[in-house]
Amino acid sequence: MDEHVIVVGGGIGGLCSGIYLSNKGFQVTIVEKNETLGGKINIINDKDFKFDLTASIVMTPKIYTDVFTDVDKNYKNYFTIMPLSPIYRVFYYDKTYCDFYSENNKMINELEKVFPGSSVEFIEFLSKSYKKYYLSKKKFLNRPMIDINEIINLSSIKSLMEIKPLSNTVSYLSRIINNEKIRNYLIFSTMYIGVDPYKNSNIYTLIPAISHMYGLWYIKGGLYTYIKALEKLFEEMGGKILKHITVDKIIIEDNKIIGVQTERDVLYGDIVVCNADYSYAISNLIEDKYIEKRYTKKKIEKMEYSCSVFILYLGLDKIYKNLKVHNMYLCKNFKESIEGAFEGRIPDELSLYIYYASAIDNNFRENNTSSMNIMLRVPNLSFDNIKYDEKTIKQIRNKIIKTLKNIKGLEDIENHIKYENYLTPKTLRKNYNDYYGNAFGLSHKLSQSIYFRPHIKSEKVKGLYFIGSSTHPGNGASVVIGGSKVLSNLIEKDYKK
Ligand SMILES: Cc1cc2nc3c(=O)[nH]c(=O)nc-3n(C[C@H](O)[C@H](O)[C@H](O)COP(=O)(O)OP(=O)(O)OC[C@H]3O[C@@H](n4cnc5c(N)ncnc54)[C@H](O)[C@@H]3O)c2cc1C
């Protein structure tokens, strides 16, 4: 195949699509606006402290290694991946904590020790979830979903009914799990994709279920190490990377791709894979007459978006031994702490995710220092009542520190801070062109999922394709990686001579 593919954006979706397409014989050029690839999976490199910028949780490790094995490379020559045990340490407001394991024997022992009698309902949850996962994967996730017949057919409808997606996460879990602390852990885990668990489909309970069935994994050096491995592989395969160049327009003539207009010059190509955020691309890169009726600029503006995040990065001159790699703090007023992000307010009490790679990785703990990311889900920029200015940042920062001090063992944290930095929804919009500074793409509510999510192939323009959080199959590093494989197979089929 001698077609030239231009990939707009070097996020994980752009990189993996580039690798799969290079392997199929296409010539591929990635054009990325920033100085580093990886998009939101990036790094903060201070002279004394290093932080993964956003993503930290590695689920379904096979998808990460498949990118290498699928192109006949040994992933072990590129990065090191290892299982975590426990997968989470969860701290509760009353100074108790529970470790959650993917190994069933350890999980049962821990649950019976901390919450006697609760292990039976937990195992029941896992077993019910496995069936949902099996059906979703087979019927929906590993398919392009560009044709309504992929969903409106007897076998898919039967699977949908078996999945029973209509009741919301909280009501579904309440029917299985009586223990409130375990239930809140599961609810909090479903928020990985930034939807409100009190209003949205219980299908996202698959997230904690998969974490327990397949484990959570850690890539040595953090997730940005994986991006560097992908970059190396892509270049080895002959791919070309242009960094620090913004694409201003996707050039289309007579419903056919011509190339892209960058801030410097025109790049000609036969195919464009747009990895830039879908809503941003529709609003900024594509001429109106080539946009599909379902997703006009007006409609895009009114669609529902995932929530955003505030991340506080702390460089500390101490290593906290009571933290694991992935930790949660769940507050007493749990519902209020969760719903603020979807109702346009910062809650009074906070529930937090704390990422602490320093617990196991010397790359993040040089000279007895450590790096801590604390993440709070917050409203995205479609709520214009929160400005994320210096005053708001200070208020949120102080609330987070106050909350951290409530965790047993972290009471002294304020005395050990040597470096501080923040990420707000504005950072996501400015640096990565996320439409509303939303962290996880378009909301994954049912009416914006599967066939009803923006398609990966343009119906109007020959040669125009999309990959990323806001298109099918959706958000999450592994989901986007899996989507890249589906996309490259689709492009190969379209261009097979
Ligand atoms: C705070 C946070 C935590 C997360 N945690 C996890 C986690 O623990 N585990 C997990 O699996 N997933 C997690 N995710 C989700 C995961 O990070 C995303 O699903 C994934 O990174 C999306 O990749 P992408 O390639 O679609 O998009 P992006 O990373 O947004 O890549 C798009 C790229 O396009 C570039 N671009 C945009 N416009 C232009 C232009 N005009 N010209 C040139 N380039 C352009 C951008 O700079 C960017 O590099 C998290 C996300 C966030 C924000």
The ligand as an SDF file (V2000), in Angstrom:
LIG
                    3D

 53 58  0  0  0  0  0  0  0  0999 V2000
   -6.6360   13.0940   34.4340 C   0  0  0  0  0  0  0  0  0  0  0  0
   -6.7920   11.8860   33.5920 C   0  0  0  0  0  0  0  0  0  0  0  0
   -6.5850   10.6430   34.1350 C   0  0  0  0  0  0  0  0  0  0  0  0
   -6.6880    9.5130   33.3460 C   0  0  0  0  0  0  0  0  0  0  0  0
   -6.4270    8.3090   33.9000 N   0  0  0  0  0  0  0  0  0  0  0  0
   -6.3980    7.2160   33.1190 C   0  0  0  0  0  0  0  0  0  0  0  0
   -5.9130    6.0030   33.6360 C   0  0  0  0  0  0  0  0  0  0  0  0
   -5.5110    5.9260   34.7900 O   0  0  0  0  0  0  0  0  0  0  0  0
   -5.8870    4.9260   32.8140 N   0  0  0  0  0  0  0  0  0  0  0  0
   -6.3020    5.0090   31.5040 C   0  0  0  0  0  0  0  0  0  0  0  0
   -6.2600    3.9890   30.7980 O   0  0  0  0  0  0  0  0  0  0  0  0
   -6.7580    6.1610   30.9920 N   0  0  0  0  0  0  0  0  0  0  0  0
   -6.7870    7.2740   31.7560 C   0  0  0  0  0  0  0  0  0  0  0  0
   -7.1690    8.4630   31.2360 N   0  0  0  0  0  0  0  0  0  0  0  0
   -7.6680    8.5130   29.8530 C   0  0  0  0  0  0  0  0  0  0  0  0
   -6.5460    8.4820   28.8360 C   0  0  0  0  0  0  0  0  0  0  0  0
   -5.5140    9.3420   29.2470 O   0  0  0  0  0  0  0  0  0  0  0  0
   -7.1150    8.9180   27.5070 C   0  0  0  0  0  0  0  0  0  0  0  0
   -8.2080    8.0900   27.1580 O   0  0  0  0  0  0  0  0  0  0  0  0
   -6.1060    8.8290   26.3950 C   0  0  0  0  0  0  0  0  0  0  0  0
   -4.9000    9.4160   26.7650 O   0  0  0  0  0  0  0  0  0  0  0  0
   -6.6900    9.5320   25.1870 C   0  0  0  0  0  0  0  0  0  0  0  0
   -5.7690    9.4700   24.1600 O   0  0  0  0  0  0  0  0  0  0  0  0
   -6.0530   10.1560   22.7820 P   0  0  0  0  0  0  0  0  0  0  0  0
   -4.9580    9.7550   21.8820 O   0  0  0  0  0  0  0  0  0  0  0  0
   -7.4270    9.8770   22.3600 O   0  0  0  0  0  0  0  0  0  0  0  0
   -6.0880   11.7350   23.0540 O   0  0  0  0  0  0  0  0  0  0  0  0
   -4.9820   12.8400   23.5120 P   0  0  0  0  0  0  0  0  0  0  0  0
   -4.0880   12.3100   24.5390 O   0  0  0  0  0  0  0  0  0  0  0  0
   -5.7910   14.0260   23.8430 O   0  0  0  0  0  0  0  0  0  0  0  0
   -4.1830   13.0860   22.1800 O   0  0  0  0  0  0  0  0  0  0  0  0
   -4.5900   13.9990   21.2030 C   0  0  0  0  0  0  0  0  0  0  0  0
   -3.3360   14.6510   20.6620 C   0  0  0  0  0  0  0  0  0  0  0  0
   -3.6840   15.5430   19.5940 O   0  0  0  0  0  0  0  0  0  0  0  0
   -2.8900   16.7110   19.7090 C   0  0  0  0  0  0  0  0  0  0  0  0
   -3.5520   17.7840   18.9780 N   0  0  0  0  0  0  0  0  0  0  0  0
   -4.7480   18.3570   19.2650 C   0  0  0  0  0  0  0  0  0  0  0  0
   -5.0420   19.3080   18.3470 N   0  0  0  0  0  0  0  0  0  0  0  0
   -4.0090   19.3280   17.4600 C   0  0  0  0  0  0  0  0  0  0  0  0
   -3.7190   20.0940   16.2920 C   0  0  0  0  0  0  0  0  0  0  0  0
   -4.5650   21.0250   15.8360 N   0  0  0  0  0  0  0  0  0  0  0  0
   -2.5630   19.8660   15.6280 N   0  0  0  0  0  0  0  0  0  0  0  0
   -1.6840   18.9090   16.0530 C   0  0  0  0  0  0  0  0  0  0  0  0
   -1.9080   18.1620   17.1680 N   0  0  0  0  0  0  0  0  0  0  0  0
   -3.0550   18.3680   17.8560 C   0  0  0  0  0  0  0  0  0  0  0  0
   -2.8450   16.9360   21.2080 C   0  0  0  0  0  0  0  0  0  0  0  0
   -1.7930   17.8120   21.5660 O   0  0  0  0  0  0  0  0  0  0  0  0
   -2.6280   15.5090   21.7060 C   0  0  0  0  0  0  0  0  0  0  0  0
   -1.2730   15.1760   21.7490 O   0  0  0  0  0  0  0  0  0  0  0  0
   -7.0540    9.6270   31.9820 C   0  0  0  0  0  0  0  0  0  0  0  0
   -7.2610   10.8860   31.4290 C   0  0  0  0  0  0  0  0  0  0  0  0
   -7.1090   12.0080   32.2180 C   0  0  0  0  0  0  0  0  0  0  0  0
   -7.2790   13.3640   31.5780 C   0  0  0  0  0  0  0  0  0  0  0  0
  1  2  1  0
  2  3  1  0
  2 52  2  0
  3  4  2  0
  4  5  1  0
  4 50  1  0
  5  6  2  0
  6  7  1  0
  6 13  1  0
  7  8  2  0
  7  9  1  0
  9 10  1  0
 10 11  2  0
 10 12  1  0
 12 13  2  0
 13 14  1  0
 14 15  1  0
 14 50  1  0
 15 16  1  0
 16 17  1  0
 16 18  1  0
 18 19  1  0
 18 20  1  0
 20 21  1  0
 20 22  1  0
 22 23  1  0
 23 24  1  0
 24 25  2  0
 24 26  1  0
 24 27  1  0
 27 28  1  0
 28 29  2  0
 28 30  1  0
 28 31  1  0
 31 32  1  0
 32 33  1  0
 33 34  1  0
 33 48  1  0
 34 35  1  0
 35 36  1  0
 35 46  1  0
 36 37  1  0
 36 45  1  0
 37 38  2  0
 38 39  1  0
 39 40  1  0
 39 45  2  0
 40 41  1  0
 40 42  2  0
 42 43  1  0
 43 44  2  0
 44 45  1  0
 46 47  1  0
 46 48  1  0
 48 49  1  0
 50 51  2  0
 51 52  1  0
 52 53  1  0
M  END
$$$$
